[in-house]
């Protein structure tokens, strides 16, 4: 298995601990850049740190967590080269990888998901990237970077 970068803010400490353990159990080397306490930190800073590390190279993907997953995923998606999904269930996690080839996945530590986060993470990891029309769409997504439409 490869290397994964993980970051979180104070709103997802426990969830992130579970994710890190799970990734390690699956054989990934995990670079955890997040916090281990509930002292307040800003999720945009955590997203920027993890995305910068990812873009430096050597990582298969990244995982970001905050209270809802919303703020940290929005922050990550502002960074050129990053495609971060915030799945709400296993199917969405699969499609994030298969159809959108996202390089980050985000979760919320304060969200009651209908399906387990670790199952969604596994679905993301285990899903193949589909090429063809989906690759063309990913290219179009990436072409929007810097767009002021």
QUILINMO-V191904 format. One record per backbone hydrogen bond with DSSP energy under -1.0 kcal/mol. CO is the residue of the C=O (numbers start at 0). NH is the residue of the N-H. E is the energy in kcal/mol with one decimal. If there is no record, write none. Layout:
# QUILINMO-V191904
CO_NH_E ; CO_NH_E
This chain:
# QUILINMO-V191904
1_28_-2.3 ; 2_59_-3.2 ; 3_30_-2.8 ; 4_62_-2.3 ; 5_32_-3.4 ; 6_64_-1.7 ; 8_11_-1.5 ; 11_15_-2.3 ; 12_16_-2.0 ; 13_17_-1.9 ; 14_18_-2.3 ; 15_19_-2.9 ; 16_20_-2.4 ; 17_21_-2.5 ; 18_22_-2.7 ; 19_23_-2.4 ; 20_24_-2.6 ; 21_25_-1.6 ; 22_27_-2.5 ; 23_26_-1.5 ; 28_3_-2.7 ; 30_5_-2.4 ; 41_45_-1.4 ; 42_46_-2.6 ; 43_47_-2.4 ; 44_48_-2.2 ; 45_49_-2.3 ; 46_50_-2.8 ; 47_51_-2.4 ; 48_52_-2.0 ; 49_53_-2.6 ; 50_54_-2.8 ; 51_55_-1.1 ; 53_56_-1.7 ; 60_4_-1.6 ; 61_104_-1.9 ; 62_6_-2.1 ; 63_106_-2.0 ; 64_8_-1.5 ; 65_108_-2.7 ; 66_109_-3.0 ; 68_72_-1.4 ; 69_73_-2.6 ; 70_74_-2.3 ; 71_75_-2.1 ; 72_76_-2.3 ; 74_77_-1.1 ; 75_78_-1.8 ; 78_81_-2.0 ; 82_102_-1.5 ; 82_103_-1.8 ; 84_105_-2.8 ; 88_92_-1.9 ; 89_93_-2.4 ; 90_94_-2.5 ; 91_95_-2.1 ; 92_96_-1.2 ; 93_97_-3.0 ; 94_98_-2.2 ; 94_99_-1.4 ; 95_101_-2.0 ; 96_100_-1.2 ; 97_129_-2.3 ; 102_61_-2.0 ; 103_84_-2.0 ; 104_63_-2.2 ; 106_65_-1.5 ; 107_110_-1.1 ; 110_112_-1.1 ; 115_119_-1.9 ; 116_120_-2.8 ; 117_121_-2.3 ; 118_122_-2.2 ; 119_123_-2.2 ; 120_124_-2.7 ; 121_125_-2.9 ; 130_133_-1.5 ; 131_135_-1.6 ; 132_136_-1.6 ; 133_137_-2.3 ; 134_138_-2.2 ; 135_139_-1.7 ; 136_140_-2.4 ; 137_141_-2.6 ; 138_142_-1.7 ; 140_143_-1.3 ; 141_144_-1.5 ; 143_146_-2.5
